[in-house]
Amino acid sequence: MIPITPPTPDNPPRETVNDMIRASARRNPARLAVVCGDTTRTWAQFDARANQVANALIALGVGKGDRVAMLAPNSVEYAEVFVGTLRAGAVITPLSTLAAGEALEKMLLDCGAKVFFLAYQYRDLAWPFLGNLPAQTVAMDFNASLPGFESLLADAPATDPGVVVSLDDPCNLIYSSGTTGTPKGILHNHWMRAAQMSRVGPNGYTDDDARTLISTPLYSNTTIVCFLPALVGGGTVYLMPKFDARRYLEMAQSERITHTMLVPVQYKRIMDVPGFDDFDLSSMRRKFSTSAPLRADVKRDVLARFPGKLMEYYGLTEGGGVTVLIADEHPDKLHTVGRPAEFSEIRIIDPEGHPLPPGEVGEIVGRSPTMMSGYFGRDDLTADYIWTDENGTQFFRSGDMGSFDADGFLTLSDRKKDMIISGGLNIFANDLELVLLDDPDVTDAAVVGVPSDAWGETPLGLVVLRQGAERGEDDIRDAANARLGKSHRLSAVEIRDSLPRSSIGKILKRELRQPYWQVAGHDI
């Protein structure tokens, strides 16, 4: 593994999240730790069950550094497997429930999982390739010719196995959601996860009545950066197996939720729920947003009607630079993703790797205490993503384009690969999307580059209209183009019922582009 050296904070971590979560159980044994639907665990119960998972894994031959994979919806049992795997010294490898069977098989073979926990909901997806795996498969919630989760735990002691885990040991492996080839495995060590826990106290997770509502899947880094601090803080984590905007509001009200992590598409759906203002959300203290930029107009709506602080994080699963926008403290900067977080350093570079001054758009490169160890088994790929400055300091290439303003706030432009080059000019799709989204009849929009004989490629707008809107595609296009410069105008607009999104709300632009380039005989 190519070593990536992160900067060291003033107060570096001295214990792993394992130790921190154990301490939470000792402090609050009778308090609820995890809740999902009707299933609940006190801290004493959760601690004992995590020990049983760890001991069961060890009995199956899992050793330090071995990978343990999981394919399941959010549940109390998922949380137990997650923490129990770390307690066994193994590497939790949560798999995307949106991945195709072929991609899942590649992930499992790539990581060489020793044990694979499988939920009934995804049995048909995984069943065809189970015989090809070296992993021992465990049925989470169904009867089959496989070991069952509860029977496995029944034979395992509830005492802590006492496996010594160091900060340098691997912690988790998260696979990208790539649609072709073998998805990249992003490896984080315990130092990285422990460094993230510096946010626990300042963000109020240690408050006696802290209750965190999580509605994004546990296989996502977006979720993990909220899930682990909530456990380390010793509060209660409420898990939703599947997001529903009205049900989210009902739970936030009835359970007096204080903390939550949401992605931008969830914020929009929640704010659009009829009767939103009738819900009592006064218990909410901190709301976090990440995974994609939260639109400025949605931030303004959230600040006006949804109680509690709104904090937006920008960063990558791979780590690198992190920015934070405390939206209520900077209402004039809602179009940005904030300033670099403490001990985080970010540069903007041109295509040749030269640093750019404020105001100029380039690729974002960054470094922070929370950087990945590297791509699992892919030193070549890891090396491709490292940029080194004149002093030999390593930064991680984000693939995102952006610029700093004079006050040090970062504005995102687009993904580098999504930038449209039309007639030799660079067009950032995000600039066009903001104009489309400003149309009162447009509720969702994406702009992609499609083939053009005259320009090489040209921007195409794909929009979702509000219910009852009767305007045509040409009218939407002409209204947008009236506000755009001549070189940035949309060649066409197409109306869609919906736009494809990942489980954490990112628009899948590759899926949108693919049909147009395939017709033109190109591989994207």
C-alpha positions as CSV (number, residue, x, y, z in Angstrom):
1,M,0.0,0.0,0.0
2,I,1.4,3.4,-1.0
3,P,1.6,5.4,2.3
4,I,-0.4,8.6,2.3
5,T,0.8,10.9,5.1
6,P,-2.0,13.0,6.6
7,P,-1.3,16.2,8.6
8,T,-1.4,15.7,12.4
9,P,-3.9,17.8,14.4
10,D,-2.8,19.5,17.6
11,N,-4.6,16.8,19.6
12,P,-4.2,13.5,17.6
13,P,-6.3,10.5,18.4
14,R,-5.0,8.2,21.0
15,E,-7.7,5.5,21.0
16,T,-9.8,3.7,18.4
17,V,-13.5,4.0,17.9
18,N,-13.7,0.5,19.4
19,D,-12.4,1.9,22.7
20,M,-14.7,5.0,22.5
21,I,-17.8,2.9,21.8
22,R,-16.9,0.5,24.7
23,A,-16.7,3.6,27.0
24,S,-20.2,4.7,25.8
25,A,-21.6,1.3,26.9
26,R,-20.0,1.6,30.3
27,R,-21.4,5.1,30.8
28,N,-25.0,4.5,29.8
29,P,-25.8,0.8,30.1
30,A,-29.6,1.3,30.5
31,R,-30.0,3.9,27.9
32,L,-31.2,3.0,24.4
33,A,-28.3,2.7,22.0
34,V,-29.9,1.7,18.6
35,V,-33.5,1.7,17.5
36,C,-35.0,0.5,14.1
37,G,-38.7,0.1,13.9
38,D,-39.9,-2.1,16.8
39,T,-36.4,-3.5,17.5
40,T,-34.4,-1.7,20.3
41,R,-31.2,-2.3,22.1
42,T,-30.0,-0.7,25.3
43,W,-26.3,0.1,25.5
44,A,-25.7,-3.0,27.7
45,Q,-27.6,-5.2,25.2
46,F,-25.9,-3.6,22.1
47,D,-22.5,-4.0,23.7
48,A,-23.1,-7.7,24.5
49,R,-24.4,-8.4,21.0
50,A,-21.4,-6.7,19.4
51,N,-19.2,-9.0,21.5
52,Q,-21.2,-12.0,20.3
53,V,-20.7,-11.0,16.7
54,A,-17.0,-10.6,17.3
55,N,-16.6,-13.9,19.0
56,A,-18.7,-15.7,16.3
57,L,-16.5,-14.2,13.6
58,I,-13.4,-15.3,15.4
59,A,-14.8,-18.8,15.6
60,L,-15.4,-18.8,11.9
61,G,-11.7,-18.1,11.4
62,V,-11.8,-14.3,10.9
63,G,-8.5,-12.7,12.0
64,K,-7.2,-9.2,12.2
65,G,-7.4,-7.4,8.9
66,D,-9.7,-9.9,7.3
67,R,-12.7,-8.4,5.5
68,V,-16.3,-9.1,6.5
69,A,-18.9,-8.0,4.0
70,M,-22.6,-7.0,4.5
71,L,-25.5,-6.7,2.0
72,A,-28.6,-5.6,3.9
73,P,-30.9,-2.7,4.6
74,N,-30.4,-0.6,7.7
75,S,-31.3,-2.5,10.9
76,V,-30.2,-2.9,14.5
77,E,-28.5,-6.2,13.5
78,Y,-26.6,-4.3,10.8
79,A,-25.3,-2.0,13.5
80,E,-24.3,-5.0,15.6
81,V,-22.4,-6.6,12.7
82,F,-20.7,-3.3,12.0
83,V,-19.4,-2.7,15.5
84,G,-18.8,-6.4,16.2
85,T,-16.6,-6.7,13.1
86,L,-14.4,-3.9,14.2
87,R,-14.2,-5.4,17.7
88,A,-12.9,-8.6,16.2
89,G,-10.1,-6.6,14.5
90,A,-11.6,-7.2,11.1
91,V,-12.5,-4.8,8.3
92,I,-16.2,-4.1,7.8
93,T,-17.0,-4.0,4.1
94,P,-20.6,-2.7,3.6
95,L,-21.9,-3.3,0.1
96,S,-24.2,-1.1,-1.9
97,T,-27.7,-2.4,-2.2
98,L,-28.1,-0.6,-5.5
99,A,-25.2,-2.5,-7.2
100,A,-25.9,-5.1,-9.9
101,G,-25.2,-8.7,-9.1
102,E,-22.2,-8.8,-11.4
103,A,-20.7,-5.7,-9.6
104,L,-21.4,-7.2,-6.2
105,E,-19.6,-10.5,-7.1
106,K,-16.6,-8.4,-8.3
107,M,-16.5,-6.5,-5.0
108,L,-16.6,-9.7,-2.9
109,L,-13.9,-11.4,-4.9
110,D,-11.8,-8.3,-4.9
111,C,-11.9,-7.8,-1.1
112,G,-11.6,-11.6,-0.5
113,A,-14.2,-11.5,2.3
114,K,-14.0,-14.2,4.9
115,V,-17.6,-13.9,5.9
116,F,-20.6,-12.4,3.9
117,F,-23.7,-11.4,5.8
118,L,-26.8,-11.4,3.5
119,A,-30.3,-10.2,4.1
120,Y,-33.4,-11.9,2.6
121,Q,-34.3,-8.7,0.7
122,Y,-31.2,-9.2,-1.5
123,R,-31.0,-13.0,-1.6
124,D,-32.1,-13.3,-5.2
125,L,-29.5,-10.7,-6.2
126,A,-26.6,-12.6,-4.6
127,W,-27.8,-16.3,-4.9
128,P,-26.4,-16.9,-8.4
129,F,-22.8,-16.2,-7.4
130,L,-22.6,-17.5,-3.8
131,G,-21.0,-20.7,-5.0
132,N,-18.1,-18.7,-6.5
133,L,-17.2,-17.0,-3.3
134,P,-14.5,-18.1,-0.8
135,A,-16.6,-16.4,1.9
136,Q,-18.8,-18.1,4.4
137,T,-22.3,-16.7,3.8
138,V,-24.5,-16.0,6.8
139,A,-28.3,-15.6,6.4
140,M,-29.3,-12.5,8.4
141,D,-33.1,-12.9,8.5
142,F,-34.2,-16.0,6.5
143,N,-33.9,-19.8,6.6
144,A,-31.7,-21.5,4.0
145,S,-29.0,-24.0,3.7
146,L,-26.7,-21.4,5.4
147,P,-25.7,-20.6,8.9
148,G,-28.3,-18.2,10.4
149,F,-27.3,-15.0,12.2
150,E,-29.2,-15.6,15.4
151,S,-28.1,-19.2,15.7
152,L,-24.5,-18.0,15.1
153,L,-24.8,-15.6,18.0
154,A,-26.5,-18.1,20.3
155,D,-23.3,-20.1,20.5
156,A,-21.0,-17.1,21.0
157,P,-20.0,-15.7,24.4
158,A,-21.1,-12.1,25.2
159,T,-17.8,-11.2,26.7
160,D,-15.4,-8.9,25.0
161,P,-12.9,-10.9,22.9
162,G,-10.1,-8.5,23.8
163,V,-8.6,-8.2,20.4
164,V,-6.0,-5.5,20.4
165,V,-6.6,-3.0,17.6
166,S,-4.2,-0.2,16.9
167,L,-4.8,3.1,15.1
168,D,-2.7,1.9,12.2
169,D,-4.9,-1.1,11.6
170,P,-7.5,-1.1,8.8
171,C,-11.1,-0.2,9.8
172,N,-13.4,-0.3,6.9
173,L,-13.5,-0.8,3.1
174,I,-16.1,1.1,1.0
175,Y,-16.5,0.4,-2.6
176,S,-17.3,3.0,-5.1
177,S,-20.5,2.6,-7.1
178,G,-18.8,2.2,-10.4
179,T,-20.9,0.6,-13.2
180,T,-18.1,-0.9,-15.2
181,G,-15.0,-2.9,-14.3
182,T,-14.2,-3.7,-10.7
183,P,-15.3,-0.8,-8.4
184,K,-12.6,0.8,-6.4
185,G,-12.3,-0.2,-2.8
186,I,-11.5,2.8,-0.5
187,L,-9.7,1.7,2.6
188,H,-9.8,3.7,5.9
189,N,-7.7,2.9,8.9
190,H,-8.7,3.4,12.6
191,W,-6.6,6.6,12.8
192,M,-8.7,8.2,10.1
193,R,-12.0,7.2,11.8
194,A,-10.7,8.2,15.3
195,A,-9.6,11.6,13.9
196,Q,-13.2,12.2,12.8
197,M,-14.3,11.9,16.4
198,S,-12.9,15.3,17.2
199,R,-16.3,16.6,16.0
200,V,-18.2,14.6,18.6
201,G,-18.1,17.1,21.5
202,P,-18.4,20.3,19.5
203,N,-21.4,19.0,17.6
204,G,-23.2,18.0,20.7
205,Y,-23.3,14.2,20.3
206,T,-22.3,13.9,24.0
207,D,-25.4,15.7,25.3
208,D,-27.3,13.6,27.7
209,D,-30.4,13.6,25.4
210,A,-28.7,13.3,22.0
211,R,-30.8,11.3,19.6
212,T,-29.7,10.9,16.0
213,L,-31.9,10.0,13.1
214,I,-30.2,8.2,10.2
215,S,-32.1,7.7,6.9
216,T,-29.3,7.0,4.5
217,P,-27.8,3.5,4.1
218,L,-25.1,2.2,6.3
219,Y,-22.9,1.2,3.4
220,S,-22.4,4.9,2.6
221,N,-19.6,7.0,4.0
222,T,-22.2,9.8,4.3
223,T,-23.9,7.6,6.9
224,I,-20.8,6.4,8.7
225,V,-19.6,9.9,9.4
226,C,-22.8,10.5,11.4
227,F,-23.4,6.9,12.7
228,L,-20.0,6.5,14.5
229,P,-19.9,9.9,16.2
230,A,-23.5,9.3,17.5
231,L,-22.3,6.0,19.0
232,V,-19.1,7.4,20.4
233,G,-21.1,10.2,22.0
234,G,-23.2,7.6,23.8
235,G,-26.6,8.8,22.6
236,T,-29.3,6.9,20.7
237,V,-29.2,6.1,17.0
238,Y,-32.6,5.8,15.2
239,L,-32.2,3.9,11.9
240,M,-34.7,4.1,8.9
241,P,-34.5,1.0,6.7
242,K,-35.9,3.1,3.8
243,F,-36.3,6.9,3.5
244,D,-39.8,8.4,3.4
245,A,-40.0,12.1,3.8
246,R,-43.3,12.2,5.8
247,R,-42.3,9.2,8.0
248,Y,-39.0,11.0,8.6
249,L,-40.8,14.1,9.9
250,E,-43.1,11.9,12.0
251,M,-40.1,10.2,13.7
252,A,-38.2,13.5,14.2
253,Q,-41.3,14.8,16.0
254,S,-42.2,11.8,18.1
255,E,-38.7,10.8,19.1
256,R,-37.6,14.4,19.7
257,I,-34.6,14.0,17.4
258,T,-31.7,16.3,18.1
259,H,-29.2,15.4,15.2
260,T,-29.5,14.2,11.7
261,M,-27.5,13.7,8.5
262,L,-29.4,14.2,5.2
263,V,-28.4,14.5,1.6
264,P,-29.6,17.4,-0.6
265,V,-32.4,15.4,-2.4
266,Q,-33.8,14.4,1.0
267,Y,-33.8,18.0,2.3
268,K,-35.8,19.1,-0.8
269,R,-38.4,16.3,-0.4
270,I,-38.8,16.9,3.3
271,M,-39.3,20.7,2.8
272,D,-41.9,19.9,0.1
273,V,-44.0,17.6,2.3
274,P,-47.5,19.1,2.6
275,G,-48.1,20.3,6.1
276,F,-44.3,20.5,6.9
277,D,-44.9,23.6,9.1
278,D,-47.4,21.6,11.3
279,F,-44.6,19.2,12.6
280,D,-43.0,20.1,15.9
281,L,-39.2,19.9,15.1
282,S,-38.1,22.2,17.9
283,S,-35.9,19.5,19.4
284,M,-33.6,19.5,16.4
285,R,-30.2,21.1,17.2
286,R,-27.9,20.2,14.3
287,K,-28.6,19.1,10.8
288,F,-25.8,18.0,8.5
289,S,-25.7,17.8,4.7
290,T,-23.1,16.2,2.5
291,S,-22.6,14.0,-0.7
292,A,-23.5,16.8,-3.1
293,P,-23.9,20.6,-3.0
294,L,-27.1,21.7,-1.3
295,R,-28.7,24.4,-3.4
296,A,-28.7,27.9,-2.0
297,D,-32.5,28.3,-2.3
298,V,-33.0,25.0,-0.4
299,K,-30.6,26.2,2.3
300,R,-32.6,29.4,2.7
301,D,-35.8,27.5,3.0
302,V,-34.2,25.1,5.6
303,L,-32.9,28.1,7.6
304,A,-36.3,29.8,7.6
305,R,-38.5,26.8,8.5
306,F,-36.4,23.9,9.9
307,P,-35.1,24.5,13.5
308,G,-31.5,23.9,14.4
309,K,-28.1,24.7,13.0
310,L,-27.5,23.7,9.3
311,M,-23.9,22.5,8.6
312,E,-22.8,21.5,5.1
313,Y,-19.7,19.4,4.7
314,Y,-17.8,19.0,1.4
315,G,-15.3,16.1,1.1
316,L,-14.7,12.8,-0.5
317,T,-15.0,9.2,0.7
318,E,-11.3,9.0,-0.1
319,G,-10.7,11.9,2.2
320,G,-8.4,14.8,1.5
321,G,-9.7,18.4,1.8
322,V,-12.8,19.1,3.9
323,T,-14.8,22.3,4.0
324,V,-17.6,23.3,6.4
325,L,-20.3,25.8,5.9
326,I,-22.3,26.8,9.0
327,A,-25.2,28.2,7.0
328,D,-26.9,30.2,9.7
329,E,-23.7,32.1,10.4
330,H,-23.0,32.9,6.8
331,P,-26.3,33.6,5.1
332,D,-24.5,35.5,2.3
333,K,-22.4,32.4,1.4
334,L,-25.1,29.9,0.8
335,H,-23.9,29.4,-2.8
336,T,-20.6,28.0,-1.4
337,V,-19.6,24.9,0.6
338,G,-17.8,26.9,3.2
339,R,-14.2,27.2,4.3
340,P,-11.5,24.5,4.9
341,A,-12.1,22.7,8.2
342,E,-9.5,22.8,10.9
343,F,-6.2,21.1,9.9
344,S,-7.5,20.8,6.3
345,E,-5.6,22.4,3.5
346,I,-7.0,22.8,0.0
347,R,-5.4,24.1,-3.2
348,I,-6.9,24.8,-6.7
349,I,-4.7,23.7,-9.5
350,D,-4.7,24.0,-13.3
351,P,-4.5,21.1,-15.8
352,E,-0.6,21.2,-15.6
353,G,-0.7,21.0,-11.8
354,H,0.1,24.7,-11.1
355,P,-1.7,26.4,-8.1
356,L,-4.3,29.0,-9.1
357,P,-5.2,32.2,-7.2
358,P,-8.6,33.0,-5.7
359,G,-11.3,33.5,-8.3
360,E,-9.9,31.1,-10.9
361,V,-11.5,27.7,-11.5
362,G,-9.4,24.6,-11.4
363,E,-9.3,21.1,-9.9
364,I,-9.6,20.9,-6.1
365,V,-6.8,19.0,-4.3
366,G,-6.7,18.7,-0.5
367,R,-5.3,17.1,2.5
368,S,-6.5,16.6,6.1
369,P,-6.2,14.2,9.0
370,T,-9.0,12.2,7.5
371,M,-7.4,10.7,4.4
372,M,-7.8,7.2,3.1
373,S,-5.0,4.6,3.4
374,G,-5.4,4.0,-0.4
375,Y,-7.4,2.1,-2.9
376,F,-7.4,-1.6,-1.8
377,G,-4.9,-3.6,-3.8
378,R,-4.5,-0.8,-6.3
379,D,-1.3,1.1,-5.6
380,D,-1.2,2.2,-9.2
381,L,-4.6,3.8,-8.9
382,T,-3.7,5.4,-5.6
383,A,-0.6,7.0,-7.1
384,D,-2.7,8.5,-10.0
385,Y,-4.8,10.4,-7.5
386,I,-1.9,12.0,-5.5
387,W,-0.7,15.5,-6.3
388,T,2.6,16.6,-4.7
389,D,3.4,20.3,-4.2
390,E,6.9,21.9,-4.4
391,N,7.7,20.9,-0.8
392,G,6.8,17.2,-1.4
393,T,3.6,17.5,0.5
394,Q,0.9,15.0,-0.7
395,F,-2.6,16.2,-1.6
396,F,-5.5,14.1,-2.9
397,R,-7.0,14.9,-6.3
398,S,-10.7,15.3,-5.9
399,G,-11.8,15.3,-9.6
400,D,-14.0,18.3,-8.6
401,M,-13.7,21.7,-10.1
402,G,-14.1,24.9,-8.0
403,S,-12.7,28.2,-6.9
404,F,-12.1,30.2,-3.7
405,D,-13.5,33.7,-3.3
406,A,-11.7,36.5,-1.6
407,D,-13.0,35.4,1.8
408,G,-11.7,31.9,1.5
409,F,-15.1,30.2,0.8
410,L,-15.1,27.4,-1.8
411,T,-17.6,27.3,-4.7
412,L,-18.0,24.1,-6.6
413,S,-18.3,24.2,-10.4
414,D,-18.6,20.6,-11.5
415,R,-17.0,17.2,-11.6
416,K,-14.0,17.4,-13.9
417,K,-15.3,14.5,-15.9
418,D,-18.7,16.2,-16.3
419,M,-17.3,19.4,-17.7
420,I,-18.6,19.9,-21.3
421,I,-16.1,21.1,-23.9
422,S,-18.0,22.7,-26.7
423,G,-16.2,24.3,-29.6
424,G,-13.0,24.3,-27.5
425,L,-14.8,26.2,-24.6
426,N,-15.2,24.8,-21.1
427,I,-18.8,24.7,-19.9
428,F,-19.6,23.8,-16.3
429,A,-22.9,21.9,-16.3
430,N,-23.6,23.2,-12.8
431,D,-23.9,26.8,-14.1
432,L,-26.6,25.8,-16.5
433,E,-28.4,23.6,-14.0
434,L,-28.7,26.5,-11.6
435,V,-30.4,28.6,-14.3
436,L,-32.8,25.7,-15.1
437,L,-33.6,25.2,-11.4
438,D,-34.4,28.9,-11.1
439,D,-37.4,28.3,-13.4
440,P,-40.5,28.0,-11.2
441,D,-41.8,25.1,-13.2
442,V,-38.6,23.0,-12.9
443,T,-38.2,20.8,-9.8
444,D,-35.1,18.9,-10.8
445,A,-32.5,19.3,-13.6
446,A,-29.3,17.9,-15.0
447,V,-27.1,19.1,-17.9
448,V,-24.9,16.7,-19.8
449,G,-22.7,16.9,-22.9
450,V,-24.0,15.1,-26.0
451,P,-22.4,14.6,-29.4
452,S,-22.4,17.5,-31.9
453,D,-21.1,17.5,-35.4
454,A,-20.5,21.3,-35.2
455,W,-19.1,21.6,-31.7
456,G,-17.8,18.2,-30.7
457,E,-20.3,18.1,-27.8
458,T,-23.1,20.4,-26.8
459,P,-25.1,20.9,-23.5
460,L,-28.5,19.1,-23.2
461,G,-30.8,19.9,-20.4
462,L,-32.9,17.2,-18.7
463,V,-35.6,18.5,-16.5
464,V,-38.4,17.3,-14.2
465,L,-41.4,19.7,-14.1
466,R,-43.7,20.5,-11.1
467,Q,-47.0,18.7,-11.1
468,G,-49.5,20.5,-13.2
469,A,-46.9,22.4,-15.3
470,E,-47.9,22.4,-19.0
471,R,-45.0,24.2,-20.7
472,G,-43.1,22.5,-23.5
473,E,-39.4,21.6,-23.8
474,D,-38.6,24.5,-26.2
475,D,-40.2,27.0,-23.9
476,I,-38.1,25.8,-20.9
477,R,-34.9,25.9,-23.1
478,D,-35.6,29.4,-24.5
479,A,-36.3,30.8,-21.0
480,A,-33.0,29.4,-19.8
481,N,-31.0,30.5,-22.9
482,A,-32.3,34.0,-22.5
483,R,-30.2,34.2,-19.3
484,L,-27.1,32.4,-20.6
485,G,-24.2,33.7,-22.6
486,K,-24.2,32.7,-26.3
487,S,-21.4,30.2,-25.8
488,H,-23.2,28.4,-23.0
489,R,-26.7,28.0,-24.4
490,L,-28.5,24.7,-24.2
491,S,-29.0,23.0,-27.5
492,A,-32.2,21.3,-26.3
493,V,-34.2,20.4,-23.2
494,E,-35.9,17.1,-22.6
495,I,-38.6,16.6,-20.0
496,R,-38.3,13.5,-17.8
497,D,-40.5,11.9,-15.1
498,S,-37.5,11.6,-12.9
499,L,-33.7,11.6,-12.9
500,P,-31.6,8.6,-11.9
501,R,-29.9,9.1,-8.5
502,S,-27.7,7.1,-6.2
503,S,-28.9,6.0,-2.8
504,I,-27.3,9.2,-1.4
505,G,-28.9,11.5,-3.9
506,K,-26.2,12.1,-6.5
507,I,-27.5,12.4,-10.1
508,L,-26.1,9.5,-12.2
509,K,-24.8,11.6,-15.1
510,R,-23.1,8.6,-16.7
511,E,-26.5,6.9,-17.1
512,L,-27.9,10.1,-18.6
513,R,-25.1,10.5,-21.1
514,Q,-24.7,6.9,-22.2
515,P,-27.6,6.5,-24.7
516,Y,-26.5,9.6,-26.7
517,W,-22.9,8.6,-27.0
518,Q,-23.7,4.9,-27.8
519,V,-25.9,6.0,-30.7
520,A,-23.0,8.1,-31.9
521,G,-20.7,5.0,-31.7
522,H,-18.6,6.3,-28.7
523,D,-17.8,4.6,-25.5
524,I,-18.1,6.8,-22.4
